[in-house]
Amino acid sequence: MSEKISRNVLLYTDEDGIWIAEVPSLPGCNSFGETREDALNRIREAIEVYIEALEQDGLTIPGEYDNVELVNG
């Protein structure tokens, strides 16, 4: 597996109280859980699987900010 890269994770609850975790620098990499801890554990696993799939396909692993659009508010 490649070197470890820290990833920012968006963590919030939906209208039903389910915790949602999204990784902006890895489009489509998201998960959820009944608790905050569950969502964080699942997103860690999702990040590993996502990056392993990129490596297996010979694709570039995005940096933390490669795919994030910054919006001035």
N, CA, C and O atoms as a printed pandas DataFrame, in Angstrom:
     atom_number atom_name residue_name chain_id  residue_number  x_coord  y_coord  z_coord
0              1         N          MET        A               1    0.846   -1.184    0.000
1              2        CA          MET        A               1    0.000    0.000    0.000
2              3         C          MET        A               1    0.883    1.236    0.000
3              4         O          MET        A               1    2.021    1.185    0.467
4              5         N          SER        A               2    0.385    2.320   -0.506
5              6        CA          SER        A               2    1.139    3.559   -0.604
6              7         C          SER        A               2    1.329    4.197    0.770
7              8         O          SER        A               2    0.757    3.765    1.771
8              9         N          GLU        A               3    2.166    5.254    0.774
9             10        CA          GLU        A               3    2.389    5.969    2.022
10            11         C          GLU        A               3    1.090    6.580    2.511
11            12         O          GLU        A               3    0.182    6.865    1.731
12            13         N          LYS        A               4    1.021    6.774    3.809
13            14        CA          LYS        A               4   -0.191    7.330    4.413
14            15         C          LYS        A               4   -0.280    8.820    4.118
15            16         O          LYS        A               4    0.699    9.551    4.268
16            17         N          ILE        A               5   -1.455    9.264    3.698
17            18        CA          ILE        A               5   -1.727   10.678    3.466
18            19         C          ILE        A               5   -2.937   11.032    4.322
19            20         O          ILE        A               5   -3.954   10.338    4.295
20            21         N          SER        A               6   -2.819   12.099    5.067
21            22        CA          SER        A               6   -3.965   12.554    5.858
22            23         C          SER        A               6   -5.050   13.059    4.915
23            24         O          SER        A               6   -4.753   13.671    3.890
24            25         N          ARG        A               7   -6.284   12.805    5.258
25            26        CA          ARG        A               7   -7.428   13.250    4.462
26            27         C          ARG        A               7   -8.394   14.014    5.340
27            28         O          ARG        A               7   -8.675   13.614    6.469
28            29         N          ASN        A               8   -8.896   15.110    4.818
29            30        CA          ASN        A               8   -9.974   15.812    5.497
30            31         C          ASN        A               8  -11.260   15.037    5.268
31            32         O          ASN        A               8  -11.523   14.555    4.166
32            33         N          VAL        A               9  -12.049   14.925    6.311
33            34        CA          VAL        A               9  -13.319   14.207    6.245
34            35         C          VAL        A               9  -14.424   15.151    6.704
35            36         O          VAL        A               9  -14.336   15.762    7.769
36            37         N          LEU        A              10  -15.462   15.260    5.883
37            38        CA          LEU        A              10  -16.660   16.000    6.286
38            39         C          LEU        A              10  -17.540   15.031    7.063
39            40         O          LEU        A              10  -17.853   13.942    6.583
40            41         N          LEU        A              11  -17.929   15.428    8.246
41            42        CA          LEU        A              11  -18.710   14.555    9.116
42            43         C          LEU        A              11  -19.926   15.329    9.613
43            44         O          LEU        A              11  -19.792   16.402   10.202
44            45         N          TYR        A              12  -21.110   14.778    9.369
45            46        CA          TYR        A              12  -22.339   15.457    9.758
46            47         C          TYR        A              12  -23.463   14.440    9.898
47            48         O          TYR        A              12  -23.323   13.291    9.479
48            49         N          THR        A              13  -24.566   14.860   10.481
49            50        CA          THR        A              13  -25.723   13.974   10.590
50            51         C          THR        A              13  -26.788   14.394    9.586
51            52         O          THR        A              13  -26.948   15.573    9.272
52            53         N          ASP        A              14  -27.507   13.401    9.097
53            54        CA          ASP        A              14  -28.604   13.702    8.177
54            55         C          ASP        A              14  -29.886   13.927    8.974
55            56         O          ASP        A              14  -29.865   13.940   10.205
56            57         N          GLU        A              15  -30.999   14.104    8.266
57            58        CA          GLU        A              15  -32.264   14.411    8.929
58            59         C          GLU        A              15  -32.774   13.280    9.821
59            60         O          GLU        A              15  -33.629   13.500   10.678
60            61         N          ASP        A              16  -32.244   12.061    9.618
61            62        CA          ASP        A              16  -32.642   10.918   10.441
62            63         C          ASP        A              16  -31.664   10.643   11.577
63            64         O          ASP        A              16  -31.838    9.684   12.329
64            65         N          GLY        A              17  -30.628   11.486   11.706
65            66        CA          GLY        A              17  -29.647   11.303   12.770
66            67         C          GLY        A              17  -28.523   10.340   12.430
67            68         O          GLY        A              17  -27.717   10.004   13.298
68            69         N          ILE        A              18  -28.453    9.890   11.184
69            70        CA          ILE        A              18  -27.370    9.004   10.745
70            71         C          ILE        A              18  -26.134    9.860   10.474
71            72         O          ILE        A              18  -26.227   10.924    9.862
72            73         N          TRP        A              19  -24.982    9.388   10.934
73            74        CA          TRP        A              19  -23.726   10.106   10.703
74            75         C          TRP        A              19  -23.215    9.814    9.300
75            76         O          TRP        A              19  -23.102    8.653    8.906
76            77         N          ILE        A              20  -22.907   10.854    8.551
77            78        CA          ILE        A              20  -22.392   10.759    7.186
78            79         C          ILE        A              20  -20.940   11.228    7.190
79            80         O          ILE        A              20  -20.611   12.238    7.812
80            81         N          ALA        A              21  -20.072   10.492    6.492
81            82        CA          ALA        A              21  -18.662   10.872    6.359
82            83         C          ALA        A              21  -18.319   10.911    4.879
83            84         O          ALA        A              21  -18.584    9.952    4.154
84            85         N          GLU        A              22  -17.732   12.013    4.425
85            86        CA          GLU        A              22  -17.341   12.192    3.023
86            87         C          GLU        A              22  -15.900   12.669    2.963
87            88         O          GLU        A              22  -15.436   13.398    3.841
88            89         N          VAL        A              23  -15.190   12.246    1.907
89            90        CA          VAL        A              23  -13.802   12.663    1.698
90            91         C          VAL        A              23  -13.760   13.503    0.419
91            92         O          VAL        A              23  -13.787   12.946   -0.679
92            93         N          PRO        A              24  -13.695   14.833    0.541
93            94        CA          PRO        A              24  -13.743   15.702   -0.638
94            95         C          PRO        A              24  -12.641   15.430   -1.654
95            96         O          PRO        A              24  -12.871   15.581   -2.854
96            97         N          SER        A              25  -11.457   15.035   -1.210
97            98        CA          SER        A              25  -10.351   14.821   -2.151
98            99         C          SER        A              25  -10.437   13.481   -2.870
99           100         O          SER        A              25   -9.646   13.215   -3.775
100          101         N          LEU        A              26  -11.393   12.629   -2.478
101          102        CA          LEU        A              26  -11.604   11.343   -3.139
102          103         C          LEU        A              26  -13.076   11.277   -3.564
103          104         O          LEU        A              26  -13.905   10.733   -2.835
104          105         N          PRO        A              27  -13.398   11.818   -4.716
105          106        CA          PRO        A              27  -14.793   11.891   -5.157
106          107         C          PRO        A              27  -15.510   10.539   -5.090
107          108         O          PRO        A              27  -15.029    9.535   -5.617
108          109         N          GLY        A              28  -16.657   10.540   -4.438
109          110        CA          GLY        A              28  -17.443    9.325   -4.307
110          111         C          GLY        A              28  -17.071    8.472   -3.108
111          112         O          GLY        A              28  -17.716    7.457   -2.847
112          113         N          CYS        A              29  -16.040    8.868   -2.377
113          114        CA          CYS        A              29  -15.629    8.119   -1.190
114          115         C          CYS        A              29  -16.419    8.653   -0.004
115          116         O          CYS        A              29  -16.138    9.735    0.511
116          117         N          ASN        A              30  -17.407    7.879    0.418
117          118        CA          ASN        A              30  -18.228    8.283    1.544
118          119         C          ASN        A              30  -18.722    7.061    2.282
119          120         O          ASN        A              30  -18.654    5.943    1.770
120          121         N          SER        A              31  -19.212    7.272    3.472
121          122        CA          SER        A              31  -19.742    6.195    4.286
122          123         C          SER        A              31  -20.713    6.780    5.298
123          124         O          SER        A              31  -20.985    7.980    5.283
124          125         N          PHE        A              32  -21.230    5.939    6.169
125          126        CA          PHE        A              32  -22.183    6.386    7.176
126          127         C          PHE        A              32  -22.140    5.434    8.358
127          128         O          PHE        A              32  -21.549    4.357    8.278
128          129         N          GLY        A              33  -22.765    5.835    9.449
129          130        CA          GLY        A              33  -22.843    4.977   10.628
130          131         C          GLY        A              33  -23.903    5.466   11.589
131          132         O          GLY        A              33  -24.358    6.607   11.514
132          133         N          GLU        A              34  -24.281    4.595   12.481
133          134        CA          GLU        A              34  -25.264    4.941   13.507
134          135         C          GLU        A              34  -24.671    5.918   14.516
135          136         O          GLU        A              34  -25.387    6.741   15.087
136          137         N          THR        A              35  -23.348    5.825   14.736
137          138        CA          THR        A              35  -22.664    6.722   15.662
138          139         C          THR        A              35  -21.523    7.417   14.922
139          140         O          THR        A              35  -21.123    7.002   13.834
140          141         N          ARG        A              36  -21.011    8.476   15.533
141          142        CA          ARG        A              36  -19.875    9.204   14.968
142          143         C          ARG        A              36  -18.680    8.269   14.804
143          144         O          ARG        A              36  -18.032    8.259   13.757
144          145         N          GLU        A              37  -18.393    7.487   15.839
145          146        CA          GLU        A              37  -17.263    6.568   15.811
146          147         C          GLU        A              37  -17.424    5.517   14.715
147          148         O          GLU        A              37  -16.460    5.177   14.028
148          149         N          ASP        A              38  -18.629    5.012   14.558
149          150        CA          ASP        A              38  -18.904    4.021   13.518
150          151         C          ASP        A              38  -18.656    4.616   12.130
151          152         O          ASP        A              38  -18.039    3.977   11.278
152          153         N          ALA        A              39  -19.138    5.836   11.908
153          154        CA          ALA        A              39  -18.938    6.498   10.617
154          155         C          ALA        A              39  -17.444    6.715   10.359
155          156         O          ALA        A              39  -16.984    6.509    9.236
156          157         N          LEU        A              40  -16.687    7.124   11.365
157          158        CA          LEU        A              40  -15.254    7.348   11.196
158          159         C          LEU        A              40  -14.510    6.042   10.914
159          160         O          LEU        A              40  -13.619    6.013   10.064
160          161         N          ASN        A              41  -14.859    4.981   11.606
161          162        CA          ASN        A              41  -14.229    3.685   11.337
162          163         C          ASN        A              41  -14.519    3.210    9.915
163          164         O          ASN        A              41  -13.638    2.690    9.230
164          165         N          ARG        A              42  -15.753    3.394    9.486
165          166        CA          ARG        A              42  -16.130    2.962    8.143
166          167         C          ARG        A              42  -15.461    3.806    7.056
167          168         O          ARG        A              42  -15.092    3.282    6.005
168          169         N          ILE        A              43  -15.304    5.108    7.305
169          170        CA          ILE        A              43  -14.680    5.945    6.274
170          171         C          ILE        A              43  -13.193    5.634    6.178
171          172         O          ILE        A              43  -12.624    5.712    5.089
172          173         N          ARG        A              44  -12.554    5.285    7.283
173          174        CA          ARG        A              44  -11.145    4.869    7.221
174          175         C          ARG        A              44  -10.999    3.656    6.302
175          176         O          ARG        A              44  -10.097    3.607    5.466
176          177         N          GLU        A              45  -11.882    2.692    6.463
177          178        CA          GLU        A              45  -11.861    1.506    5.615
178          179         C          GLU        A              45  -12.161    1.863    4.155
179          180         O          GLU        A              45  -11.526    1.339    3.240
180          181         N          ALA        A              46  -13.127    2.753    3.947
181          182        CA          ALA        A              46  -13.488    3.168    2.586
182          183         C          ALA        A              46  -12.312    3.860    1.898
183          184         O          ALA        A              46  -12.085    3.654    0.705
184          185         N          ILE        A              47  -11.565    4.677    2.639
185          186        CA          ILE        A              47  -10.400    5.354    2.073
186          187         C          ILE        A              47   -9.355    4.326    1.643
187          188         O          ILE        A              47   -8.795    4.430    0.551
188          189         N          GLU        A              48   -9.091    3.342    2.489
189          190        CA          GLU        A              48   -8.119    2.299    2.147
190          191         C          GLU        A              48   -8.523    1.551    0.885
191          192         O          GLU        A              48   -7.700    1.340   -0.005
192          193         N          VAL        A              49   -9.787    1.149    0.805
193          194        CA          VAL        A              49  -10.279    0.406   -0.361
194          195         C          VAL        A              49  -10.220    1.274   -1.618
195          196         O          VAL        A              49   -9.834    0.794   -2.684
196          197         N          TYR        A              50  -10.592    2.527   -1.501
197          198        CA          TYR        A              50  -10.578    3.470   -2.625
198          199         C          TYR        A              50   -9.168    3.594   -3.186
199          200         O          TYR        A              50   -8.957    3.487   -4.394
200          201         N          ILE        A              51   -8.199    3.822   -2.288
201          202        CA          ILE        A              51   -6.811    4.000   -2.731
202          203         C          ILE        A              51   -6.239    2.710   -3.290
203          204         O          ILE        A              51   -5.507    2.745   -4.279
204          205         N          GLU        A              52   -6.553    1.575   -2.686
205          206        CA          GLU        A              52   -6.099    0.284   -3.219
206          207         C          GLU        A              52   -6.621    0.063   -4.636
207          208         O          GLU        A              52   -5.896   -0.437   -5.496
208          209         N          ALA        A              53   -7.887    0.437   -4.884
209          210        CA          ALA        A              53   -8.464    0.287   -6.222
210          211         C          ALA        A              53   -7.736    1.172   -7.229
211          212         O          ALA        A              53   -7.471    0.741   -8.351
212          213         N          LEU        A              54   -7.408    2.408   -6.840
213          214        CA          LEU        A              54   -6.657    3.292   -7.732
214          215         C          LEU        A              54   -5.295    2.681   -8.058
215          216         O          LEU        A              54   -4.874    2.677   -9.215
216          217         N          GLU        A              55   -4.612    2.168   -7.046
217          218        CA          GLU        A              55   -3.299    1.564   -7.247
218          219         C          GLU        A              55   -3.380    0.351   -8.180
219          220         O          GLU        A              55   -2.545    0.192   -9.071
220          221         N          GLN        A              56   -4.380   -0.496   -7.971
221          222        CA          GLN        A              56   -4.546   -1.683   -8.807
222          223         C          GLN        A              56   -4.816   -1.319  -10.262
223          224         O          GLN        A              56   -4.402   -2.033  -11.176
224          225         N          ASP        A              57   -5.508   -0.213  -10.468
225          226        CA          ASP        A              57   -5.820    0.234  -11.824
226          227         C          ASP        A              57   -4.718    1.104  -12.429
227          228         O          ASP        A              57   -4.831    1.557  -13.568
228          229         N          GLY        A              58   -3.647    1.335  -11.653
229          230        CA          GLY        A              58   -2.536    2.147  -12.142
230          231         C          GLY        A              58   -2.876    3.621  -12.270
231          232         O          GLY        A              58   -2.263    4.334  -13.066
232          233         N          LEU        A              59   -3.843    4.082  -11.499
233          234        CA          LEU        A              59   -4.273    5.476  -11.567
234          235         C          LEU        A              59   -3.573    6.314  -10.496
235          236         O          LEU        A              59   -3.095    5.785   -9.493
236          237         N          THR        A              60   -3.521    7.598  -10.721
237          238        CA          THR        A              60   -2.905    8.524   -9.787
238          239         C          THR        A              60   -3.780    8.689   -8.549
239          240         O          THR        A              60   -5.000    8.815   -8.650
240          241         N          ILE        A              61   -3.150    8.686   -7.398
241          242        CA          ILE        A              61   -3.860    8.912   -6.150
242          243         C          ILE        A              61   -3.894   10.422   -5.914
243          244         O          ILE        A              61   -2.843   11.051   -5.796
244          245         N          PRO        A              62   -5.083   11.003   -5.845
245          246        CA          PRO        A              62   -5.178   12.456   -5.668
246          247         C          PRO        A              62   -4.551   12.907   -4.352
247          248         O          PRO        A              62   -4.616   12.209   -3.340
248          249         N          GLY        A              63   -3.942   14.091   -4.393
249          250        CA          GLY        A              63   -3.478   14.712   -3.163
250          251         C          GLY        A              63   -4.673   15.237   -2.396
251          252         O          GLY        A              63   -5.800   15.204   -2.890
252          253         N          GLU        A              64   -4.434   15.711   -1.215
253          254        CA          GLU        A              64   -5.538   16.164   -0.364
254          255         C          GLU        A              64   -6.389   17.238   -1.028
255          256         O          GLU        A              64   -7.608   17.246   -0.854
256          257         N          TYR        A              65   -5.775   18.144   -1.787
257          258        CA          TYR        A              65   -6.539   19.266   -2.332
258          259         C          TYR        A              65   -6.652   19.240   -3.853
259          260         O          TYR        A              65   -7.087   20.228   -4.445
260          261         N          ASP        A              66   -6.272   18.142   -4.501
261          262        CA          ASP        A              66   -6.320   18.071   -5.951
262          263         C          ASP        A              66   -7.725   18.220   -6.534
263          264         O          ASP        A              66   -7.893   18.816   -7.598
264          265         N          ASN        A              67   -8.719   17.693   -5.858
265          266        CA          ASN        A              67  -10.078   17.664   -6.421
266          267         C          ASN        A              67  -11.072   18.501   -5.629
267          268         O          ASN        A              67  -12.282   18.303   -5.741
268          269         N          VAL        A              68  -10.569   19.432   -4.833
269          270        CA          VAL        A              68  -11.458   20.228   -3.999
270          271         C          VAL        A              68  -11.588   21.625   -4.591
271          272         O          VAL        A              68  -10.589   22.300   -4.841
272          273         N          GLU        A              69  -12.795   22.041   -4.805
273          274        CA          GLU        A              69  -13.054   23.387   -5.315
274          275         C          GLU        A              69  -13.283   24.316   -4.120
275          276         O          GLU        A              69  -14.197   24.103   -3.324
276          277         N          LEU        A              70  -12.459   25.326   -4.007
277          278        CA          LEU        A              70  -12.606   26.286   -2.925
278          279         C          LEU        A              70  -13.553   27.384   -3.356
279          280         O          LEU        A              70  -13.403   27.947   -4.440
280          281         N          VAL        A              71  -14.517   27.690   -2.526
281          282        CA          VAL        A              71  -15.518   28.693   -2.838
282          283         C          VAL        A              71  -15.408   29.820   -1.816
283          284         O          VAL        A              71  -15.424   29.570   -0.611
284          285         N          ASN        A              72  -15.299   31.038   -2.285
285          286        CA          ASN        A              72  -15.283   32.196   -1.381
286          287         C          ASN        A              72  -16.706   32.517   -0.983
287          288         O          ASN        A              72  -17.595   32.627   -1.827
288          289         N          GLY        A              73  -16.907   32.666    0.315
289          290        CA          GLY        A              73  -18.265   32.893    0.796
290          291         C          GLY        A              73  -18.556   34.283    1.195
291          292         O          GLY        A              73  -19.672   34.584    1.615
